[in-house]
């Protein structure tokens, strides 16, 4: 039998990974503030024990560092721009010597990048109440590989959060290529991120299937690049998404990997 597709592109959150995060939570900002204290940096408004007050200065400092990154990306790349926010974490370390006692008084650039990544990952862990693979995800990806299909991640995400999560859950080794919006500077539903993934893999759009849980970003975005889409209506799909996506070649309820395999003839 001749396969209809050469590769399957995947969304991540709500498609392969079940996750719950709250970046406004006290736990996230407390964790970041405590991590900064380990570098000798105090972000404490000094107004007692109220957590919102205690983190107000840190929130404001991060927002002030992130806003120019967001504005510059949109000015350069338009509506579907996606900046890398790691420099905003680096800005929280300004004025801190990370040079491990080197007598020149300067920290190495690698030290600052590593510290920034550690801060981002600390914040991400503090904001996350649930992180797990959907049952059968790794087995599904393995079955696709065994059938000769390439498996590519195309995710709207911050790499400083997502790459550690991929490693933690063992997904990094199960993917042939990882395309993350903050690395690319563009995000779904813009067609550009899909075109970049196609070009990187040397694939024709009509030979690729996109699997995702968001009609606008995953299915309609892929379609704008000429790619067929399978829609999985999971618990964290957008609330106003329909049960059946008219623009998808297949709609399924939940992370129904068996249904995708049947559609592919595997």
VOGU-3710 file (C-alpha; in Angstrom, 3 decimals, decimal comma):
1> xxxxxxxxxx> 0,000/0,000/0,000  1,267/3,453/-0,894  1,224/5,823/2,067  -0,703/9,067/1,592  1,705/10,963/3,867  5,456/11,072/4,441  5,368/12,843/7,805  3,117/13,782/10,702  3,450/17,181/12,364  2,276/17,438/15,952
11> xxxxxxxxxx> 1,149/20,145/18,283  2,409/19,517/21,828  0,210/20,805/24,654  -3,222/19,215/24,552  -2,083/16,833/21,817  0,836/14,825/23,197  1,094/16,394/26,657  -1,662/17,090/29,164  -0,710/20,196/31,136  -2,146/22,798/33,486
21> xxxxxxxxxx> -0,265/26,028/34,099  -1,025/29,358/35,738  1,640/31,977/35,134  -0,163/34,435/37,401  -0,018/32,080/40,382  1,714/32,962/43,634  3,605/29,664/43,417  5,271/30,643/40,137  6,381/34,097/41,259  7,412/32,916/44,713
31> xxxxxxxxxx> 9,627/30,268/43,108  11,227/32,821/40,793  11,758/35,309/43,600  13,362/32,653/45,792  15,646/31,555/42,954  16,790/35,141/42,437  17,491/35,425/46,142  19,973/32,602/45,633  21,917/34,948/43,354  21,766/37,685/45,962
41> xxxxxxxxxx> 18,983/39,584/44,211  16,082/40,724/46,373  12,699/41,452/44,806  10,663/42,129/47,929  8,412/45,140/48,229  8,731/44,958/51,994  5,017/45,239/52,720  4,571/42,248/54,961  3,570/38,721/54,136  0,999/39,300/51,407
51> xxxxxxxxxx> 2,291/37,404/48,372  0,865/39,753/45,776  2,620/42,677/47,420  5,822/40,720/47,859  5,996/39,846/44,172  4,707/43,109/42,707  8,166/44,513/42,056  9,344/41,304/40,408  6,288/41,079/38,184  6,750/44,690/37,113
61> xxxxxxxxxx> 10,463/44,183/36,402  9,828/41,095/34,292  7,005/42,788/32,372  9,241/45,800/31,708  11,938/43,501/30,308  9,519/41,394/28,250  7,462/44,208/26,688  10,225/45,575/24,382  10,927/42,039/23,151  7,257/41,539/22,288
71> xxxxxxxxxx> 6,884/44,952/20,661  10,063/44,571/18,591  9,033/41,120/17,360  5,613/42,331/16,284  7,071/45,374/14,552  9,480/43,174/12,607  7,370/40,087/11,878  3,774/41,175/12,251  0,738/39,589/13,846  2,134/36,087/14,291
81> xxxxxxxxxx> 5,475/37,090/15,798  6,794/35,090/18,755  9,731/36,545/20,710  12,110/34,484/22,803  11,523/35,660/26,375  14,752/34,236/27,775  16,384/37,716/27,643  13,675/38,925/30,035  14,903/36,394/32,586  18,484/37,474/31,894
91> xxxxxxxxxx> 17,482/41,081/32,613  16,495/40,051/36,143  20,165/39,209/36,716  21,508/42,600/35,612  24,182/43,878/37,951  24,921/40,431/39,338  28,387/38,885/39,109  28,035/35,294/37,910  31,753/34,846/37,376  32,271/32,285/40,155
101> xxxxxxxxxx> 34,913/34,390/41,810  37,032/35,058/38,730  39,326/37,937/39,505  38,338/39,915/36,410  34,959/40,570/38,070  33,029/39,623/34,940  30,754/36,685/34,413  31,088/34,536/31,343  28,254/34,809/28,786  27,636/31,090/29,183
111> xxxxxxxxxx> 27,109/31,545/32,929  24,448/34,153/32,292  22,616/32,028/29,720  22,678/29,020/32,045  21,401/31,097/34,962  18,650/32,608/32,799  17,519/29,151/31,686  17,513/27,977/35,291  15,310/30,918/36,287  12,887/30,260/33,424
121> xxxxxxxxxx> 12,627/26,579/34,297  12,096/27,408/37,976  9,240/29,738/37,055  7,729/27,167/34,709  7,792/24,438/37,341  6,234/26,795/39,875  3,416/27,620/37,454  2,660/23,997/36,541  0,184/21,875/38,485  -0,062/19,015/35,969
131> xxxxxxxxxx> 2,388/17,704/33,388  2,047/14,263/31,855  2,012/12,441/28,561  -1,345/11,341/27,282  -1,589/7,553/27,582  -0,040/5,849/24,578  1,732/8,925/23,205  5,214/7,423/23,021  3,890/4,140/21,633  1,972/6,074/18,975
141> xxxxxxxxxx> 5,062/7,977/17,874  7,006/4,720/17,784  4,346/3,164/15,539  4,598/6,089/13,138  8,356/5,692/12,941  8,018/1,974/12,337  5,682/2,759/9,450  8,386/4,963/7,927  6,825/8,328/8,765  8,790/11,327/9,956
151> xxxxxxxxxx> 7,537/12,818/13,231  7,930/16,567/13,718  6,852/18,844/16,561  5,425/22,257/15,585  4,588/24,022/18,833  3,659/27,488/20,022  5,884/27,671/23,070  8,844/29,215/24,816  11,816/26,923/24,241  13,185/27,660/27,722
161> xxxxxxxxxx> 10,061/25,982/29,120  9,385/23,348/26,501  12,769/21,766/25,862  13,209/20,722/29,527  9,671/19,323/29,499  10,361/17,307/26,348  13,471/15,850/27,975  11,674/15,167/31,246  8,916/13,201/29,509  11,171/11,429/27,002
171> xxxxxxxxxx> 9,617/13,106/23,969  12,828/14,698/22,705  14,194/11,297/21,674  10,886/10,346/20,008  10,789/13,333/17,636  12,733/13,692/14,402  12,631/17,474/14,532  11,499/20,049/17,085  10,149/23,351/15,755  9,271/25,804/18,532
181> xxxxxxxxxx> 7,788/29,225/17,891  10,158/31,162/20,165  13,130/29,697/18,268  11,587/30,553/14,905  10,266/34,003/15,838  6,850/33,130/14,370  3,901/31,140/15,668  0,760/29,330/14,638  -1,716/29,955/13,066  0,633/31,828/10,760
191> xxxxxxxxxx> 1,602/29,701/7,771  5,279/30,641/8,043  6,116/28,287/10,912  4,602/25,370/8,993  6,524/26,345/5,850  9,751/26,416/7,833  9,082/22,935/9,165  8,339/21,693/5,653  11,528/23,256/4,290  13,667/21,878/7,111
201> xxxxxxxxxx> 12,391/18,369/6,396  12,352/18,724/2,613  8,659/17,842/2,520  5,779/18,730/0,195  2,766/20,152/2,054  0,350/17,662/0,487  2,425/14,799/1,915  2,116/15,951/5,527  -0,576/15,511/8,163  -0,875/17,899/11,134
211> xxxxxxxxxx> -2,355/16,601/14,410  -3,483/19,169/16,960  -6,115/20,168/19,500  -6,710/23,792/18,454  -8,848/24,497/15,388  -7,478/27,958/14,699  -3,798/27,358/15,412  -3,330/23,761/14,374  -5,947/22,863/11,803  -6,659/26,165/10,060
221> xxxxxxxxxx> -3,037/27,243/10,413  -1,801/24,053/8,781  -4,442/24,331/6,077  -3,177/27,821/5,205  0,158/26,151/4,383  -1,521/23,399/2,339  -1,340/20,732/5,072  -4,173/18,373/6,048  -5,189/18,383/9,714  -6,553/15,900/12,246
231> xxxxxxxxxx> -8,357/17,580/15,121  -8,262/16,088/18,623  -10,848/17,687/20,924  -9,116/17,346/24,308  -9,737/18,807/27,748  -7,559/21,826/27,053  -8,772/22,612/23,553  -10,126/26,170/23,336  -13,515/26,290/25,017  -15,259/27,600/21,902
241> xxxxxxxxxx> -13,796/24,969/19,570  -16,462/22,682/18,068  -16,638/18,957/18,698  -16,166/18,416/14,971  -13,856/20,630/12,924  -15,185/21,114/9,415  -11,768/22,060/8,046  -10,092/18,899/9,360  -9,830/15,642/7,425  -10,714/13,870/10,679
251> xxxxxxxxxx> -12,086/14,923/14,075  -11,677/12,774/17,177  -12,621/13,072/20,828  -9,668/13,115/23,196  -6,125/12,003/22,474  -7,417/9,193/20,276  -4,165/7,980/18,753  -5,750/4,703/17,684  -8,183/6,706/15,585  -5,321/8,546/13,893
261> xxxxxx> -3,580/5,242/13,205  -6,730/3,853/11,614  -7,001/6,936/9,424  -3,412/6,407/8,317  -4,041/2,758/7,636  -1,581/1,518/10,245
//
